[in-house]
Amino acid sequence: MSKHSMFLIKYAEIAIKGKNRHLFEDALCKQIRHAIKNSGITGNVVKQPGRIYLETPDAETYDDDTVCEALQHVFGITAFCPVKQTPVTDFETLTAEVLQYVEETYGKDCDLTFKVFARRIKRTFPVDSQTMNATLGEKILDAFPGMSVDVHDPQIPLHVEVREKVVNIYSLEIPGPGGMPVGSNGKSMLLLSGGIDSPVAGYMIAKRGVKIDRCTSMRRLTLASVRSRRSWIWRARSQNMQARFRCTW
């Protein structure tokens, strides 16, 4: 898999929070830092208005699979995208960056269908979203004759997001577990009884942001160990009796 030094982190439910939204964003950033540290990834989590980024400056030491494996287990992330990030300049430079991204990602002889999803957050940018959709689509068709447009079910959903200082270009969106970041909704105690119900219940409640402390039913373990010991003693005595019977016979 290819190597990227920037990942865009997307969240859903956190975005509807009010004045305490920053608390949930900080909790999500904390969980991302914890996940990449456990995976041996060196990176920086950057929080910007409405966006969270994971910068991996040492991307040459590992590929995207390692980062994806770490992020796919972080509650609160609905999706994450390997992104190409460039400074905001003019529309001609932006067009060249988009064409370069398509060629580097899919090759010059690409024959897949695509659709451009342009979004202009920076209102002072001279080209609006609809014009960018049409113009970038035209430039891509001219540069890659094998590609075609499919507005209903494209194989390449090409996202171009013009923000205040940077432009995000990405086409791959990897789903995350969703939910809320762990630690944002209090604590709870989970009793692991030995069946499948309690781990599933713990997973579901952790997905809602609850930090879980686990305990085990020692009485059940004690009874199980006693029964196992009794069964072992009975088998040993039975084998001993059979051996003695064979000897006397």
C-alpha positions in Angstrom: 0.0 0.0 0.0 1.1 3.6 -0.6 2.5 5.9 2.1 1.0 9.1 3.2 2.2 11.7 5.7 -1.2 13.2 6.4 -4.6 11.7 7.4 -7.9 13.5 7.7 -10.0 12.3 10.7 -13.7 12.6 10.3 -16.3 12.5 13.1 -20.1 12.8 13.1 -21.9 12.9 16.5 -19.2 15.2 18.1 -20.1 17.9 15.4 -23.6 18.4 16.9 -22.3 19.3 20.4 -22.6 22.8 21.6 -20.2 24.9 23.7 -18.6 21.8 25.2 -17.7 20.4 21.7 -14.0 21.1 22.3 -14.0 18.6 25.2 -15.1 15.8 23.0 -12.6 16.8 20.3 -9.8 16.8 22.9 -10.9 13.3 24.1 -10.8 12.0 20.5 -7.3 13.5 20.0 -6.2 11.8 23.2 -7.4 8.4 22.1 -5.8 8.9 18.6 -2.4 9.7 20.3 -2.8 6.6 22.5 -3.6 4.4 19.5 -0.7 5.4 17.4 1.7 5.2 20.3 0.7 1.6 21.0 1.2 0.8 17.3 4.7 2.3 17.3 3.8 5.2 15.0 5.4 8.6 15.3 2.9 11.3 14.6 1.3 14.5 15.6 -2.5 15.0 16.1 -3.5 18.5 15.0 -6.9 20.0 15.8 -8.3 22.7 13.5 -11.8 24.2 13.4 -14.0 21.3 12.2 -11.1 19.1 11.3 -8.6 16.8 13.0 -5.4 15.7 11.2 -2.9 13.0 11.9 0.6 14.0 10.7 3.1 11.1 10.2 6.4 12.7 9.3 8.2 9.3 9.5 5.9 7.7 6.9 8.9 6.0 5.1 9.2 3.6 8.0 5.7 2.1 7.7 2.9 2.0 5.2 -0.7 3.1 5.4 -1.9 -0.3 6.6 -0.2 0.2 9.9 -1.9 3.6 10.4 -5.3 2.2 9.3 -5.0 -0.7 11.7 -4.5 1.7 14.6 -7.2 4.2 13.6 -9.9 1.6 12.9 -10.2 0.7 16.6 -10.6 4.3 17.9 -14.2 5.1 19.0 -15.4 8.5 17.8 -13.9 8.2 14.3 -16.5 7.7 11.6 -14.0 7.7 8.8 -10.4 8.7 8.0 -8.8 9.6 4.7 -5.2 9.6 3.4 -5.0 13.1 2.1 -2.7 15.2 0.0 -2.5 18.7 1.5 -1.3 21.8 -0.4 -1.3 25.5 0.3 -4.1 27.6 -1.0 -2.9 29.7 -4.0 -4.7 30.1 -7.3 -7.1 27.9 -9.2 -4.5 27.0 -11.9 -2.1 25.7 -9.3 -5.0 23.8 -7.6 -5.9 22.1 -10.9 -2.3 21.0 -11.5 -2.2 19.5 -8.0 -5.4 17.6 -8.6 -4.1 16.2 -11.9 -0.8 15.2 -10.2 -2.7 13.5 -7.4 -4.8 11.4 -9.9 -1.8 10.4 -11.8 0.2 9.4 -8.7 -2.6 7.5 -7.2 -4.3 5.8 -10.1 -1.7 6.0 -13.0 -1.7 7.7 -16.3 -3.7 4.9 -18.0 -6.5 4.9 -15.5 -9.9 3.8 -17.0 -12.1 4.2 -13.9 -15.2 6.3 -13.4 -15.0 9.4 -11.2 -16.9 12.3 -9.7 -15.5 15.5 -8.3 -16.8 16.7 -4.9 -15.5 20.2 -4.6 -16.2 22.2 -1.4 -15.2 25.8 -0.9 -14.9 26.7 2.8 -12.7 29.8 2.1 -15.3 32.2 0.7 -12.7 34.6 -0.7 -11.4 31.9 -3.1 -12.4 33.2 -6.5 -14.0 30.0 -7.9 -17.1 28.6 -6.3 -17.8 24.9 -5.7 -20.0 24.2 -8.7 -17.6 25.8 -11.1 -14.7 23.8 -9.6 -16.7 20.6 -10.1 -17.3 21.3 -13.8 -13.8 22.7 -14.5 -11.8 20.0 -12.7 -13.9 17.3 -14.2 -13.2 18.7 -17.7 -9.4 18.9 -17.0 -9.3 15.3 -15.7 -11.1 14.0 -18.8 -8.7 15.9 -21.1 -5.6 14.6 -19.1 -6.9 11.0 -18.7 -8.8 9.9 -21.8 -9.6 6.5 -20.4 -11.6 7.9 -17.4 -15.3 8.8 -17.5 -17.8 10.6 -15.3 -20.4 8.7 -13.2 -22.4 11.0 -11.0 -24.4 8.2 -9.4 -21.9 5.5 -8.4 -18.3 6.6 -9.2 -15.3 4.4 -8.6 -13.2 7.4 -7.6 -15.0 9.9 -5.5 -12.5 12.8 -5.8 -12.8 15.2 -2.9 -11.3 18.7 -3.2 -11.7 20.8 -0.1 -10.5 24.4 -0.2 -10.1 25.6 3.4 -8.7 28.8 4.8 -5.0 28.0 4.5 -4.8 24.6 2.8 -6.4 22.4 0.2 -7.3 18.8 1.0 -7.3 16.3 -1.9 -8.4 12.8 -1.3 -10.4 9.9 -2.8 -10.2 7.1 -0.3 -12.4 7.1 2.8 -11.9 4.2 5.2 -14.7 3.7 7.7 -14.1 3.8 11.4 -16.1 2.3 14.4 -18.0 5.5 15.0 -19.5 6.3 18.4 -18.0 8.7 21.0 -14.4 8.8 22.2 -13.7 6.7 25.3 -13.6 8.8 28.5 -16.1 11.4 27.3 -19.1 9.9 29.1 -18.0 8.8 32.5 -17.0 5.4 33.9 -18.6 2.1 34.4 -17.9 -1.4 35.8 -18.1 -4.4 33.6 -18.6 -7.9 35.1 -17.1 -10.6 32.9 -19.2 -13.6 33.7 -17.6 -16.0 31.2 -20.2 -15.9 28.4 -20.4 -13.8 25.2 -23.1 -11.4 26.5 -20.8 -9.4 28.8 -18.0 -8.7 26.3 -20.6 -7.5 23.7 -22.3 -5.3 26.3 -18.9 -3.8 27.2 -18.1 -3.1 23.6 -21.4 -1.4 23.0 -21.2 0.8 26.1 -17.5 1.7 25.4 -18.6 2.8 21.9 -20.8 5.4 23.7 -17.7 6.9 25.3 -17.8 5.2 28.7 -14.5 4.2 30.2 -14.8 0.6 31.5 -13.2 -1.1 34.5 -13.4 -4.9 34.3 -13.9 -7.4 37.0 -14.4 -11.2 36.9 -16.7 -13.4 38.8 -14.3 -15.3 41.1 -16.9 -17.5 42.5 -17.6 -19.0 39.0 -13.9 -19.4 38.4 -13.5 -21.1 41.8 -16.3 -23.5 41.2 -15.0 -24.3 37.7 -11.5 -25.0 39.1 -12.9 -27.2 41.8 -15.0 -29.2 39.3 -12.0 -29.5 37.0 -9.9 -30.7 40.0 -12.5 -33.2 41.0 -12.8 -34.5 37.5 -9.0 -34.9 37.3 -8.9 -36.8 40.6 -11.7 -39.1 39.5 -9.9 -39.9 36.2 -6.7 -40.6 38.0 -8.4 -42.9 40.5 -10.2 -44.7 37.7 -7.0 -45.2 35.7 -5.3 -46.5 38.9 -8.1 -48.9 39.6 -7.9 -50.2 36.0 -4.2 -50.7 36.3 -4.6 -52.6 39.6 -7.3 -54.8 38.1 -5.1 -55.7 35.2 -2.3 -56.6 37.5 -4.4 -58.8 39.8 -6.0 -60.5 36.8 
